[in-house]
Amino acid sequence: MYKKINNIIFDKKFKFLKKYLKKNIFTNIILLLDVNTKNKCLNLILKKINFLKNYKIIIIKSGEKYKNINTCIKIWEKLISFKIDKNSIIINIGGGVITDIGGFISSLFKRGIKFINIPTTLLGMIDASIGGKNGINFKNLKNEIGIIKNPILIIINYLFIKTLPKKEIFSGLGELLKYGLIFNKKYWYFLKKINFNNYNDINWNKIIYKAVFIKNKIVNKDPEEILGFRKILNFGHTIGHAIESFFLYKKKYISHGKSISLGMLCESWISKKINNLKNKEYIEIYNEIIKYYKIIKIKEKYFNKIINFIKNDKKNYNNNIYFCLLKKIGKCSFNKKVNKDLILMSLKNMNKIYYFKKKKKNDKR
């Protein structure tokens, strides 16, 4: 049997997916994958939906740097060559890049055709595929162009976790920690008891189900982000996305989980300064983050570049920079105005942690 949260199906054997595709007659079924999911995940899915006869496959290159308009154009050209009509469906099989770009191209092609997300990474399962936010990067700006449109189904299969390398696990871990910090203190302490360095020995079912439940609950309170409450999901993302965009600009890549965790570190420090987060809780957050992520040193000469990326954040308005900040572990505020000087101080504080950790490591030697 499978569990269900709204349109999110926990389907270990793809029974629900098989039933859905047999029940609904689509003119065309298109499977969108990247190189990695083609190699590691495609056969597993095809074995379960082997009744399909007339499906088509589109493969794109793997990686965040390919989540751009050029890749979209190539996909749309393929869809046109396949003579895809409005009664077709696209199944996006992959991590956050695939579900983001797949939802985006589906929502715009012929003014919108149906799509299903099958996330194959931890980040995809708990965050990227849920909530209807689809988009691409533009001019090194993260998710600058996009649309809110929900997939018909999201199929979550825990078996894909076994196909993931450590870097992909840790790319999703930052978002798991975020859910506890912004909304559910019990979940934070539940996660703290787990040693994610031993990720192969972990029972992921409960971890992922609870994370999906939390995100779905937040999204349902404010689906279109009109009330503002949904913005709390952006905790750690204002600075985190700017760091991620900065490294894209430098033609380097750090994982989403790492950049968001560094963002959470900076934004927890800002929360302590202006939102009454207790120092004791800041230290607790700091200790949990550095347990899994190495601090990156960013030279001060690049800080203004980071600020420029932050100025493009979607939460900003009237030339003011707005953050989601913690009141305490498990409770988050949104629309908190933060000035440039405080942001710079948070980045300097991150560099201090870097030097402190480095010195401590050398002293041990």
C-alpha positions in Angstrom: 0.0 0.0 0.0 1.0 3.6 -0.4 0.6 6.7 1.8 -0.8 10.0 0.5 -0.6 13.7 1.4 -2.8 15.6 -1.0 -1.2 15.0 -4.5 2.0 13.5 -2.9 2.1 9.7 -3.1 4.6 7.6 -1.2 4.6 4.7 -3.7 7.3 2.2 -3.1 6.4 -0.1 -6.0 4.9 2.6 -8.3 1.5 0.9 -8.0 -0.4 4.2 -7.8 1.5 5.6 -10.8 0.7 2.5 -12.9 -2.9 2.7 -11.9 -3.1 6.4 -12.8 -1.4 6.1 -16.2 -3.7 3.1 -17.1 -6.8 5.0 -16.1 -6.0 8.3 -17.9 -5.4 8.0 -21.6 -2.7 10.5 -22.7 -1.8 11.1 -26.4 1.9 11.1 -25.5 4.0 10.4 -22.4 7.3 12.1 -22.2 10.0 11.1 -19.7 12.3 14.0 -18.9 15.6 13.0 -17.2 19.2 14.2 -16.9 22.2 12.1 -17.6 22.5 10.9 -14.0 18.9 9.8 -13.6 19.0 8.1 -17.0 21.9 5.9 -15.8 20.8 5.3 -12.3 17.0 5.5 -12.1 15.3 5.0 -15.5 15.5 1.2 -15.7 14.0 0.9 -12.2 11.0 2.9 -13.2 10.6 1.3 -16.6 10.4 -2.1 -15.0 7.4 -1.0 -12.9 5.6 0.7 -15.8 6.5 -1.8 -18.5 3.0 -1.7 -19.9 3.8 1.7 -21.5 4.3 1.3 -25.3 4.5 4.7 -26.8 6.6 6.9 -24.5 9.4 9.3 -25.5 12.5 10.2 -23.6 14.3 13.6 -23.4 17.7 13.7 -21.7 19.4 16.9 -20.6 22.8 17.5 -19.1 23.2 17.2 -15.3 23.8 20.2 -13.1 22.6 23.5 -11.8 24.4 25.4 -14.6 22.1 23.8 -17.2 19.0 25.1 -15.4 18.6 27.9 -17.9 16.6 29.2 -20.9 18.9 27.5 -23.4 18.0 24.1 -22.0 14.3 25.0 -22.0 14.5 25.9 -25.7 16.1 22.6 -26.5 13.4 20.7 -24.7 10.6 22.7 -26.4 12.2 22.0 -29.8 12.1 18.3 -28.9 8.5 18.5 -27.9 7.6 20.2 -31.1 9.5 17.5 -33.1 7.5 14.8 -31.2 4.3 16.6 -32.2 3.2 16.9 -28.5 -0.4 18.1 -28.0 -2.3 19.4 -25.0 -3.4 15.9 -24.0 0.1 14.8 -23.4 1.9 14.5 -20.0 5.5 15.0 -19.0 7.0 12.9 -16.2 10.0 14.7 -14.6 12.4 12.1 -13.2 15.3 13.6 -11.2 16.5 16.0 -8.6 15.6 19.7 -8.1 17.0 20.8 -11.4 14.8 18.4 -13.4 11.6 19.1 -11.4 12.2 22.8 -11.5 12.9 23.0 -15.2 10.4 20.2 -16.1 7.6 22.0 -14.3 8.6 25.3 -15.9 8.7 24.0 -19.5 5.4 22.0 -19.0 3.6 25.0 -17.6 4.5 27.2 -20.6 4.3 24.8 -23.5 1.0 25.2 -25.3 0.0 27.4 -22.4 0.4 24.4 -20.1 0.3 20.6 -20.2 0.1 18.2 -17.3 3.2 17.0 -15.5 4.2 14.5 -12.8 7.3 14.8 -10.6 9.2 11.8 -9.6 12.0 13.2 -7.4 15.1 11.0 -7.1 17.2 13.0 -4.7 16.7 13.8 -1.0 16.4 17.5 -1.9 13.9 16.8 -4.6 11.7 14.6 -2.4 11.5 17.0 0.6 11.6 20.4 -1.1 12.1 21.1 -4.8 9.3 19.0 -6.2 6.7 20.1 -3.7 4.8 23.4 -3.6 4.4 24.2 -7.3 7.4 26.6 -7.6 9.0 25.9 -11.0 11.8 28.0 -12.6 15.2 28.5 -14.1 18.3 30.6 -13.3 18.9 33.7 -15.4 22.0 35.9 -15.5 23.5 33.9 -12.6 20.5 34.7 -10.5 18.9 31.7 -8.8 15.3 30.9 -9.9 14.9 34.4 -11.3 12.4 33.3 -14.0 9.5 31.0 -12.9 5.9 30.2 -12.4 3.8 28.6 -9.6 2.0 25.5 -11.0 1.4 22.2 -9.2 2.1 18.8 -10.8 -0.8 16.4 -11.1 1.1 14.0 -8.9 4.4 13.8 -7.0 5.6 10.2 -6.6 8.0 9.6 -3.8 10.0 6.4 -3.7 12.5 5.9 -0.8 14.4 3.4 -2.9 16.1 6.2 -4.9 18.0 7.3 -1.7 20.1 4.2 -2.1 21.3 5.5 -5.5 22.7 8.7 -4.0 26.3 9.7 -3.2 27.1 11.5 0.0 27.2 14.9 -1.6 23.5 14.5 -2.7 22.4 13.4 0.8 24.0 16.5 2.3 22.6 18.7 -0.4 19.1 17.9 1.0 20.1 17.8 4.7 20.2 21.6 4.9 16.5 21.8 4.0 15.6 19.1 6.5 17.3 21.1 9.3 15.5 24.2 8.1 12.0 22.6 8.6 12.7 22.0 12.2 14.1 25.5 12.7 11.2 27.4 11.1 8.2 25.4 12.1 8.6 22.3 14.2 10.9 22.2 17.2 10.2 18.5 17.8 11.4 17.7 14.3 14.6 19.6 15.0 15.3 17.6 18.0 14.3 14.4 16.2 16.9 15.2 13.5 19.6 16.1 16.1 19.5 12.5 17.4 20.5 11.2 14.0 24.0 10.9 12.7 23.7 11.7 9.0 27.3 10.9 8.4 26.1 7.2 8.6 23.5 7.9 6.0 23.5 4.4 4.6 22.3 3.0 8.0 19.4 5.4 8.4 15.8 4.5 8.0 14.7 7.4 5.7 11.0 6.7 5.7 10.0 8.7 8.8 12.5 11.5 8.1 11.2 12.2 4.6 7.5 11.7 5.4 7.7 14.2 8.3 9.6 16.7 6.2 7.1 16.4 3.3 4.2 16.8 5.9 5.7 20.0 7.3 6.4 21.6 3.9 2.9 20.7 2.6 1.3 22.2 5.7 3.2 25.5 5.3 2.4 25.6 1.5 -1.3 24.9 2.1 -1.5 27.9 4.5 -0.4 30.2 1.8 -0.2 28.5 -1.7 0.4 31.6 -3.8 2.6 33.3 -1.2 -0.1 36.1 -0.9 -0.4 36.2 2.9 3.4 36.0 3.3 3.5 33.0 5.7 4.9 30.7 3.0 8.0 33.0 2.9 9.3 31.3 6.1 10.4 28.5 3.8 13.0 31.0 2.6 14.9 31.1 5.9 18.6 30.8 5.0 17.9 31.3 1.3 18.3 35.1 1.1 22.1 34.9 1.9 22.2 31.2 0.8 21.0 31.8 -2.7 23.3 34.8 -3.0 26.2 32.6 -2.1 25.1 29.9 -4.5 24.6 32.6 -7.3 28.1 34.0 -6.5 29.7 30.6 -7.0 27.7 30.1 -10.3 29.0 33.6 -11.4 32.6 32.4 -10.5 32.0 29.3 -12.6 32.3 27.1 -9.5 29.6 25.1 -7.9 28.6 24.4 -4.3 25.6 22.3 -3.4 22.2 23.9 -2.6 22.3 22.2 0.9 25.8 23.7 1.7 24.9 27.2 0.5 21.6 27.2 2.3 23.3 25.9 5.5 25.8 28.8 5.3 22.8 31.1 4.7 21.1 29.7 7.8 24.3 30.3 9.8 24.4 33.9 8.8 20.7 34.5 9.1 20.6 32.8 12.6 23.3 35.3 13.6 21.2 38.2 12.3 18.2 36.7 14.1 20.2 36.9 17.3 21.0 40.6 16.6 17.5 41.9 15.7 14.9 39.2 16.3 15.5 38.1 19.9 16.9 34.6 19.1 18.7 33.6 22.2 22.4 33.1 22.0 22.0 29.6 23.5 19.8 28.6 20.5 22.1 30.3 18.0 25.1 28.2 19.4 22.9 25.1 19.1 22.1 25.9 15.5 25.8 26.7 14.8 27.0 23.4 16.3 24.5 21.4 14.3 25.4 23.1 11.0 29.2 22.8 11.4 28.8 19.1 12.3 28.0 18.5 8.6 29.2 21.4 6.6 32.6 23.0 6.2 32.6 26.8 6.4 33.7 28.5 3.2 35.8 31.6 3.3 34.6 34.4 1.0 37.1 37.2 0.5 35.8 40.6 1.7 36.4 42.1 -1.7 33.5 39.9 -3.0 31.0 40.9 -0.3 29.5 43.7 -2.4 28.9 41.1 -5.1 27.0 39.0 -2.6 25.0 42.1 -1.6 24.1 42.7 -5.3 22.8 39.2 -5.6 20.8 39.7 -2.4 19.3 42.9 -3.8 17.7 40.7 -6.5 16.0 38.5 -3.9 12.2 38.0 -4.6 11.2 39.0 -1.1 12.5 42.6 -1.5 10.4 45.6 -2.3 10.8 49.4 -2.4 14.6 49.0 -2.5 14.6 47.4 1.0 16.0 43.9 1.8 13.7 41.6 3.7 14.6 38.4 5.5 12.8 35.5 7.2 14.4 35.4 10.7 14.1 33.0 13.7 12.4 34.1 16.9 13.4 30.8 18.4 13.9 27.2 17.3 10.6 26.2 15.7 9.3 29.7 15.1 10.1 32.1 12.2 9.2 35.7 11.3 8.9 37.0 7.8 9.2 40.5 6.2 12.0 41.6 8.6 13.9 44.5 7.1 17.7 44.1 7.4 20.2 46.7 6.5 23.3 46.2 4.4 25.8 46.7 7.3 24.2 43.9 9.3 24.4 41.5 6.3 28.1 42.4 5.8 28.7 41.8 9.5 27.1 38.3 9.3 29.4 37.4 6.3 32.4 38.7 8.4 31.2 36.5 11.3 31.2 33.5 8.9 34.8 34.2 8.0 35.7 34.4 11.7 34.2 30.9 12.2 36.2 29.7 9.2 39.5 31.0 10.7 38.6 29.7 14.2 37.8 26.3 12.8 41.1 26.3 10.8 43.2 27.4 13.8 41.5 24.8 16.0 42.3 22.1 13.4 45.9 23.2 13.2 46.3 23.3 17.0 45.2 19.7 17.2 48.0 18.7 14.9 
